[in-house]
Amino acid sequence: MPMLDIDELQRHVPIFRHKLAAGQSLYHAGQPFKSLYLVHAGFLKLIELADDGRDQVTGFRGKGDFLGVESIGLSSYASGAVSLESGETWELPYPAILQACHAMPGLQGRLTAALAREIRADHAWMLAIGTLNAEQRVASFLIDEARRYARMGFSPRHFILRMRRADMASFLALTNETVCRVMTKLHEMRLIDVARREVQVLDDGALRALAGLAA
């Protein structure tokens, strides 16, 4: 999907730019839904309140991703968004977006694709968490992150994990200790080389096989 023509978009939609610091909330679950956000720089996590009162990480978004599409049609945001590092998002008021879709068919296509991608990803991770063991979940997550970097034009073999291990654990429904143990095991198996948050994929085929994916 090609990138949006921002100059054209600004002719139809007022864009409000928000600088974010690490740990800063962009919006909260339950807050009235008014706008979508486009990630211009940085990396954010989506969180919902779990039944036990803890924050549950439900997804991650990076440059070029939309935030808030899962809340379209609702009166309030279904989840909150928190920045994991310094970054910038562009706020796009939703009523203006609806009007702009008539003048910019490409915008409608991007939003539809973003919503469809989220639905597919959510369904895939719901199945993964319900059927895969800890090693398979972590391997699948690393492959998914590699795909994300490839979509942005970066190497899928050498990348930085922008989230903490605790955020990975929350997303994968594992304990922090389990995620750390599995990452160490994958490192010892020479499937990946890992140094803190820096990951190098050494054997993509074996990593995919472990995750139960075709090469």
VMD Tcl script that draws the C-alpha trace (Angstrom):
set ca {
  {0.00 0.00 0.00}
  {1.61 3.31 -1.07}
  {2.21 6.06 1.44}
  {-0.34 8.83 1.72}
  {0.28 12.09 -0.08}
  {0.54 14.25 3.04}
  {0.46 17.52 1.10}
  {-2.83 16.49 -0.50}
  {-4.16 15.21 2.81}
  {-3.51 18.56 4.49}
  {-5.67 20.28 1.87}
  {-8.66 18.29 3.12}
  {-7.92 17.41 6.74}
  {-6.47 19.63 9.51}
  {-3.41 17.86 10.90}
  {-2.33 18.42 14.49}
  {1.17 17.23 15.31}
  {1.92 15.77 18.74}
  {5.46 15.33 20.02}
  {5.69 12.39 22.43}
  {8.19 11.40 25.09}
  {8.85 7.83 26.20}
  {6.05 6.71 28.53}
  {3.65 9.47 27.47}
  {0.03 8.54 26.75}
  {-1.47 9.70 23.47}
  {-5.03 8.80 24.48}
  {-6.72 6.50 27.00}
  {-9.26 3.72 26.68}
  {-12.72 5.14 27.36}
  {-11.76 8.63 26.16}
  {-14.27 10.02 23.60}
  {-13.33 8.94 20.09}
  {-12.68 12.03 17.95}
  {-9.60 11.41 15.82}
  {-7.35 8.89 14.16}
  {-3.59 9.22 14.50}
  {-0.83 8.48 12.02}
  {2.55 7.52 13.48}
  {5.14 9.78 11.88}
  {8.08 8.77 14.09}
  {8.59 6.51 17.07}
  {6.84 3.41 18.37}
  {3.75 2.98 20.54}
  {1.96 0.19 22.37}
  {-1.80 -0.30 22.60}
  {-3.13 -1.22 26.04}
  {-6.43 -2.32 27.51}
  {-7.44 -2.85 31.12}
  {-7.37 -6.57 31.94}
  {-9.91 -8.24 34.23}
  {-7.40 -8.19 37.10}
  {-6.91 -4.43 36.74}
  {-3.51 -4.57 35.05}
  {-2.64 -2.99 31.73}
  {-2.70 -5.62 28.96}
  {-0.63 -4.88 25.85}
  {-2.73 -5.66 22.78}
  {-0.50 -4.44 19.97}
  {2.34 -2.25 18.75}
  {2.37 0.47 16.10}
  {5.26 2.14 14.26}
  {5.95 4.65 11.50}
  {3.22 4.73 8.87}
  {0.66 2.89 11.03}
  {-2.72 4.31 11.98}
  {-3.86 4.45 15.60}
  {-7.51 4.33 16.61}
  {-8.95 2.46 13.61}
  {-10.22 -0.30 15.93}
  {-12.45 2.34 17.56}
  {-14.20 3.49 14.37}
  {-17.95 3.29 14.98}
  {-17.56 3.48 18.77}
  {-18.22 6.48 21.00}
  {-14.91 6.03 22.86}
  {-11.47 4.55 22.26}
  {-11.40 0.78 22.79}
  {-7.76 0.90 23.91}
  {-5.14 3.40 25.00}
  {-1.89 4.26 23.23}
  {1.41 4.88 25.03}
  {4.66 5.97 23.42}
  {7.62 3.65 23.97}
  {10.18 6.25 22.86}
  {10.43 9.83 21.66}
  {8.26 10.25 18.60}
  {5.57 12.18 16.79}
  {2.02 11.40 15.74}
  {-0.29 13.33 13.43}
  {-3.85 13.73 14.68}
  {-6.52 13.54 11.98}
  {-10.02 14.57 13.18}
  {-12.38 11.79 12.16}
  {-15.28 13.93 10.84}
  {-12.82 15.64 8.46}
  {-11.47 12.25 7.39}
  {-14.95 11.09 6.39}
  {-15.31 14.13 4.16}
  {-11.80 13.73 2.75}
  {-12.45 10.12 1.72}
  {-14.73 11.41 -1.04}
  {-11.97 13.62 -2.43}
  {-9.15 11.13 -1.76}
  {-10.10 7.55 -2.69}
  {-6.59 6.49 -1.71}
  {-7.27 7.55 1.89}
  {-10.32 5.30 2.06}
  {-8.19 2.45 0.73}
  {-5.48 3.05 3.35}
  {-7.99 3.10 6.21}
  {-9.75 -0.02 4.95}
  {-6.42 -1.81 4.56}
  {-5.28 -0.71 8.03}
  {-8.50 -1.96 9.63}
  {-8.36 -5.24 7.72}
  {-4.70 -5.73 8.69}
  {-5.54 -5.17 12.35}
  {-8.41 -7.66 12.21}
  {-6.20 -10.28 10.57}
  {-3.34 -9.65 13.01}
  {-5.62 -9.76 16.06}
  {-7.16 -13.02 14.85}
  {-3.75 -14.54 14.13}
  {-2.39 -13.62 17.57}
  {-5.53 -14.84 19.30}
  {-5.01 -18.23 17.64}
  {-1.28 -18.16 18.37}
  {-1.72 -17.45 22.05}
  {-4.33 -20.18 22.31}
  {-2.42 -22.89 20.44}
  {1.33 -22.16 20.49}
  {3.78 -22.86 23.27}
  {6.10 -20.19 24.68}
  {8.95 -20.81 22.22}
  {6.58 -20.71 19.24}
  {4.96 -17.48 20.44}
  {8.30 -15.70 20.82}
  {9.55 -17.01 17.46}
  {6.32 -15.86 15.77}
  {6.64 -12.46 17.40}
  {10.21 -12.00 16.14}
  {9.15 -13.00 12.62}
  {6.28 -10.51 12.81}
  {8.67 -7.74 13.89}
  {11.00 -8.66 11.01}
  {8.06 -8.22 8.63}
  {7.29 -4.83 10.16}
  {10.83 -3.61 9.52}
  {10.74 -4.98 5.97}
  {7.51 -3.02 5.30}
  {9.28 0.15 6.43}
  {12.19 -0.53 4.08}
  {14.66 -1.75 6.71}
  {16.48 -5.03 7.13}
  {14.29 -7.88 8.43}
  {17.46 -9.66 9.58}
  {18.86 -7.03 11.94}
  {16.57 -4.80 13.97}
  {15.87 -3.24 17.35}
  {13.00 -4.34 19.56}
  {11.44 -1.06 20.64}
  {9.46 -2.60 23.47}
  {10.62 -3.90 26.84}
  {10.59 -7.62 27.57}
  {7.71 -6.94 29.97}
  {5.66 -5.48 27.11}
  {6.44 -8.52 24.95}
  {5.40 -10.78 27.81}
  {2.11 -8.95 28.31}
  {1.32 -9.11 24.59}
  {2.22 -12.81 24.33}
  {0.43 -13.76 27.57}
  {3.67 -15.04 29.08}
  {5.68 -14.09 32.15}
  {8.63 -11.76 31.80}
  {10.92 -14.56 33.00}
  {9.62 -16.92 30.32}
  {10.24 -14.42 27.53}
  {13.80 -13.82 28.74}
  {14.41 -17.58 29.03}
  {13.12 -18.25 25.51}
  {15.15 -15.40 24.00}
  {18.26 -16.82 25.65}
  {17.44 -20.31 24.35}
  {16.96 -19.05 20.77}
  {20.29 -17.29 21.11}
  {21.97 -20.48 22.32}
  {20.38 -22.43 19.45}
  {21.99 -19.91 17.05}
  {18.64 -18.97 15.56}
  {19.15 -15.37 16.64}
  {21.89 -13.21 18.09}
  {20.51 -10.94 20.78}
  {22.17 -8.16 22.76}
  {19.71 -6.32 24.97}
  {17.09 -5.09 22.45}
  {19.18 -5.62 19.32}
  {18.21 -8.78 17.39}
  {19.96 -10.39 14.43}
  {18.18 -13.28 12.74}
  {20.82 -15.92 12.02}
  {18.62 -18.75 10.71}
  {15.32 -17.49 9.31}
  {14.26 -20.94 8.10}
  {14.80 -22.59 11.46}
  {13.05 -19.74 13.27}
  {10.05 -20.12 10.96}
  {10.06 -23.88 11.41}
  {10.04 -23.43 15.19}
  {7.08 -21.07 14.88}
  {5.26 -23.58 12.66}
  {5.44 -21.34 9.58}
  {6.39 -22.26 6.04}
  {9.84 -21.16 4.90}
}
mol new
graphics top color blue
foreach p $ca { graphics top sphere $p radius 0.5 }
foreach p [lrange $ca 0 end-1] q [lrange $ca 1 end] { graphics top cylinder $p $q radius 0.2 }
display resetview
